[in-house]
Amino acid sequence: MNIPENPYLLLTPGPLSTTKTVKAAMLRDWCTWDDDYNSLVQEIRAELVQLAGVNQAEYTSVLMQGSGTFAVESVIGTALGETDKLLVLANGAYGQRIATIARYLKIDYLVYDAGELDRHDPEKIDAILGNDKAITHVAVVHCETTTGMLNQIEEIAEVVKKHNCIFIVDAMSSFGGIPIEMEKLGIGYLISSSNKCIQGVPGFGFVIAKKSLLENCGGNARSLSLDLFDQWQTMEKGNGKWRFTSPTHVVRAFRQALTELEEEGGTEERFLRYALNQRTLVNGMRELGFETLLPDNLQSPIITTFISPDSPEFDFQKFYNQLKNHGFVIYPGKVTDYQCFRIGNIGDVNPDDMRNLVLAIAASMYWK
Ligand SMILES: *Cc1c(COP(=O)(O)O)cnc(C)c1O
């Protein structure tokens, strides 16, 4: 059987376009309980720790079924004890989602919302932490996929360290695509998922955690299925065993995706490809008269938000359908105060794809 060609490229921030070989890895069945499968899981766990640039003695990784949000919820619900308090640094929907998780779980929290177009002021974070000694944990999104903003986790890390708080980073749309110095930044929990920069398919998230922190989290979880501590213990004691049915095919595809990341030259090389994709796209779009929502100095190489054309004839759905017919799937906007749309720069896509997309957009500009 041949693997059918995709009718379009997904220029969305996950699920995204994957290689044929990643998809082909799913064409067999795997049992969930035997040594073959469990060693595959152990291999992946060890490689994730390695990919984070930290050592296996002090750090571990835990895989968690579900989409990325499930993994975030497992961290928030497991890392914080009954008397702990969370400071959420939000500047978009994913930061706000962390606050929503805390609210659902009845965890004490405070939000510092910088607004969708701004970064957090480290001095302000310093003041918040100085004024509220109850805060024990600080959570931030690395690349805020809502806008494409890259938050300056290096500066934030220094303040978090100064106040001895535990640092939680939602690196969902950056891990594997943007280098992160986990140990230097003192990150206690780093969260990502199978279907973003590692270029696997959706089905599980993962957490790279400092063992000395996770060790103290037994009994904290507010949910059985999202108990990160228990999942970790089961994976440790069972040598790669998951507590409940694991997404076997997704895990197999992820194994292949990790190999392909390594073959590409690791996170640094992938970062360069994404950055070139992003530059190529933005240069082409600006030539067509489009404007980006964010200035270049705040922009990540992951996803770019463009302001919708100021024309009564512009209709996102129509524009989207035309591009889809040309072989490109783009993403609607998610920013509150602007009409905009987003184009992902990640996945199995290269600068030529970006150039072709710009040509397709030029051909679809019916409102001009
Ligand atoms: C994708 C993403 C998530 C998780 O979203 P899911 O839809 O649950 O996979 C969380 N945070 C960020 C920054 C993301 O980009």
The ligand as an SDF file (V2000), in Angstrom:
LIG
                    3D

 15 15  0  0  0  0  0  0  0  0999 V2000
   -0.3760   23.8410   21.5820 C   0  0  0  0  0  0  0  0  0  0  0  0
   -0.1370   24.5430   22.8390 C   0  0  0  0  0  0  0  0  0  0  0  0
   -0.6440   24.0430   24.0600 C   0  0  0  0  0  0  0  0  0  0  0  0
   -1.4750   22.8110   24.1670 C   0  0  0  0  0  0  0  0  0  0  0  0
   -2.6140   22.8580   23.3820 O   0  0  0  0  0  0  0  0  0  0  0  0
   -3.4050   21.5160   23.1050 P   0  0  0  0  0  0  0  0  0  0  0  0
   -4.4840   21.9670   22.1750 O   0  0  0  0  0  0  0  0  0  0  0  0
   -3.9150   21.0090   24.3830 O   0  0  0  0  0  0  0  0  0  0  0  0
   -2.4370   20.5630   22.4840 O   0  0  0  0  0  0  0  0  0  0  0  0
   -0.3010   24.7000   25.2230 C   0  0  0  0  0  0  0  0  0  0  0  0
    0.4800   25.7890   25.2070 N   0  0  0  0  0  0  0  0  0  0  0  0
    0.9780   26.2960   24.0630 C   0  0  0  0  0  0  0  0  0  0  0  0
    1.8610   27.4970   24.1220 C   0  0  0  0  0  0  0  0  0  0  0  0
    0.6840   25.6910   22.8470 C   0  0  0  0  0  0  0  0  0  0  0  0
    1.1910   26.1930   21.7060 O   0  0  0  0  0  0  0  0  0  0  0  0
  1  2  1  0
  2  3  1  0
  2 14  2  0
  3  4  1  0
  3 10  2  0
  4  5  1  0
  5  6  1  0
  6  7  2  0
  6  8  1  0
  6  9  1  0
 10 11  1  0
 11 12  2  0
 12 13  1  0
 12 14  1  0
 14 15  1  0
M  END
$$$$
